[in-house]
Amino acid sequence: MSTRNALSRPHWYALRTTYGREKKAYDYFIKNNVVAFYPTLTRVKLVDGKRRTVEESRLPNIFFAYGTEEQMKSLVYDNVNLPYLRFYYRHLHVGNNVVKKPLIVPDHQIENLRIICAADTENLIVSMGEIEKFKEGQPVRIIEGQFAGVVGRVARYQGQQRVAVVIDGLMTVATAYIPSAFLEKVK
């Protein structure tokens, strides 16, 4: 595939905002007919002495959008409407220079993240960057329970068996406890 075709093909991009403005940026993308994914969590909090249901970001300051690089650049570099929005970048070393490329998230990683975030649990572990011990774990697929369909690597965290999904160059997300009976090996 030529470079020109790769740039015109749509991908998932990781985007970051400042000061918790990811919902505002996500809404702007949706208003402009761009497919986006904003993982949230609903919590009950006390606000002014009253119980309120509030929606919070599961991944503070981060959301994902699907489109071509040109389309994403036109929105990300729109400093009039979105001055607080930027790409997450991959830093590549080319000779003595560091080149920044917008981080593209593969479709299967977004799908795994969607399944994990859709589960009605607060017992998730999110670590910015990859966690070394997750890399050496057994590749598995969860076959039962609220995380069914997730493909990742077995990890132990806080004394419990979990399945970790790595979003390349961005984060590692670990499920809640997964019993061995709910797992099958992936080759």
C-alpha positions in Angstrom: 0.0 0.0 0.0 1.4 3.4 -0.9 1.9 6.1 1.7 -0.8 8.2 -0.1 -3.4 5.4 0.3 -2.4 4.8 3.9 -3.1 8.5 4.7 -6.5 8.4 3.0 -7.6 5.2 4.8 -9.6 5.8 8.0 -8.1 4.6 11.3 -8.8 5.1 15.0 -6.7 7.9 16.5 -6.0 8.5 20.2 -6.7 12.1 21.1 -5.9 14.0 24.3 -7.4 17.1 25.8 -6.4 19.4 28.6 -8.2 20.0 31.9 -10.9 17.3 31.5 -12.4 18.7 28.3 -12.6 15.3 26.5 -16.4 15.3 26.7 -16.6 18.7 25.1 -14.2 17.7 22.2 -16.1 14.3 21.8 -19.4 16.2 21.5 -17.8 18.5 18.8 -16.7 15.5 16.8 -20.1 13.8 17.0 -21.8 17.1 16.0 -19.5 17.1 12.9 -20.5 13.5 12.0 -17.2 11.9 13.1 -17.3 8.4 14.7 -15.7 8.7 18.1 -15.4 6.6 21.3 -15.5 8.2 24.7 -15.3 5.6 27.5 -17.3 6.7 30.5 -18.4 5.5 33.9 -21.6 6.4 35.7 -21.3 7.1 39.5 -23.5 8.3 42.2 -21.9 11.2 44.1 -23.0 13.6 46.8 -23.3 17.1 45.3 -24.5 19.9 47.6 -25.8 17.2 50.0 -27.8 15.5 47.4 -27.2 12.3 45.5 -26.5 12.9 41.9 -25.7 10.5 39.1 -22.7 11.8 37.2 -20.9 10.5 34.1 -17.1 10.5 34.3 -14.4 9.6 31.8 -12.9 6.2 32.4 -9.7 7.5 30.7 -9.2 11.1 31.9 -8.3 13.5 29.1 -8.4 10.8 26.4 -10.9 9.8 23.7 -10.7 8.1 20.3 -11.9 9.2 16.9 -12.2 7.3 13.6 -11.3 8.9 10.3 -8.6 9.7 7.8 -5.5 11.5 8.9 -6.5 14.5 6.9 -9.9 14.6 8.5 -8.4 14.2 12.0 -5.8 17.0 11.4 -8.5 19.4 10.2 -10.3 18.9 13.6 -7.3 18.6 15.9 -5.6 21.7 14.5 -8.8 23.7 14.6 -7.5 26.1 17.3 -10.6 28.3 17.1 -13.1 25.5 18.3 -10.7 23.0 19.9 -7.6 24.8 21.2 -7.3 22.2 24.0 -7.2 19.1 21.7 -4.0 17.3 20.4 -3.0 14.0 19.0 -1.4 11.4 21.1 2.0 10.9 19.3 4.3 8.0 18.7 7.9 9.2 18.9 10.1 7.6 16.3 13.9 8.0 16.2 15.1 8.6 12.7 18.9 9.1 12.8 19.5 11.9 15.3 16.0 13.3 15.0 12.8 12.4 16.8 9.8 12.3 14.5 6.3 12.6 15.9 3.5 10.6 14.2 -0.2 10.6 15.4 -0.9 7.4 17.3 -3.1 5.0 15.3 -4.9 2.4 17.4 -5.7 -0.9 15.6 -9.4 -1.8 15.3 -9.1 -5.0 17.4 -7.6 -3.0 20.3 -10.5 -0.5 20.2 -13.0 -3.4 20.2 -11.3 -5.0 23.2 -11.3 -1.6 25.0 -15.0 -1.2 24.2 -15.9 -4.6 25.7 -13.9 -3.9 28.9 -15.3 -0.4 29.3 -18.9 -1.6 28.7 -18.6 -4.0 31.6 -20.4 -2.6 34.6 -17.5 -2.6 37.0 -15.2 -0.1 38.6 -12.5 -2.7 39.2 -10.4 -1.9 36.2 -6.8 -1.1 36.1 -5.6 1.5 33.6 -1.8 2.2 33.4 -0.5 4.7 30.9 2.2 2.8 29.0 2.8 -0.9 28.8 3.4 -2.9 31.9 6.4 -5.2 31.4 5.0 -8.2 33.2 1.9 -8.2 31.0 4.1 -8.8 27.9 5.3 -12.2 29.1 1.8 -13.5 30.0 -0.1 -16.2 28.2 -2.2 -14.9 25.2 -5.9 -15.8 26.0 -9.5 -15.1 25.0 -12.2 -14.6 27.6 -15.0 -17.0 26.7 -17.6 -16.3 29.5 -18.7 -13.4 31.8 -19.0 -9.7 31.2 -15.6 -9.5 29.4 -16.4 -12.3 27.0 -14.7 -11.7 23.6 -11.7 -9.8 25.0 -8.3 -11.1 23.7 -5.3 -10.2 25.8 -2.6 -11.6 28.1 -2.9 -13.1 31.5 -1.6 -10.8 34.2 -1.5 -10.9 38.0 -2.3 -7.6 39.6 -3.1 -7.0 43.3 -2.9 -10.8 43.8 -5.7 -11.5 41.2 -5.7 -13.1 37.8 -6.8 -10.6 35.2 -6.5 -10.2 31.4 -4.5 -7.2 30.2 -5.1 -5.5 26.9 -2.3 -3.2 25.5 -3.2 -0.2 23.5 0.1 0.1 21.7 2.1 3.1 22.7 -0.7 4.5 24.9 -1.9 2.4 27.9 -2.5 -1.0 29.3 -6.1 -1.9 30.6 -6.6 -4.8 32.9 -10.0 -6.4 33.6 -11.3 -7.3 37.0 -10.6 -10.8 38.3 -11.1 -13.6 35.7 -11.5 -17.2 36.7 -9.4 -19.7 34.8 -12.5 -21.5 33.6 -13.5 -18.4 31.7 -10.2 -18.4 29.6 -9.0 -20.3 26.6 -5.5 -20.2 25.1 -4.9 -18.2 21.9 -2.2 -19.4 19.5 
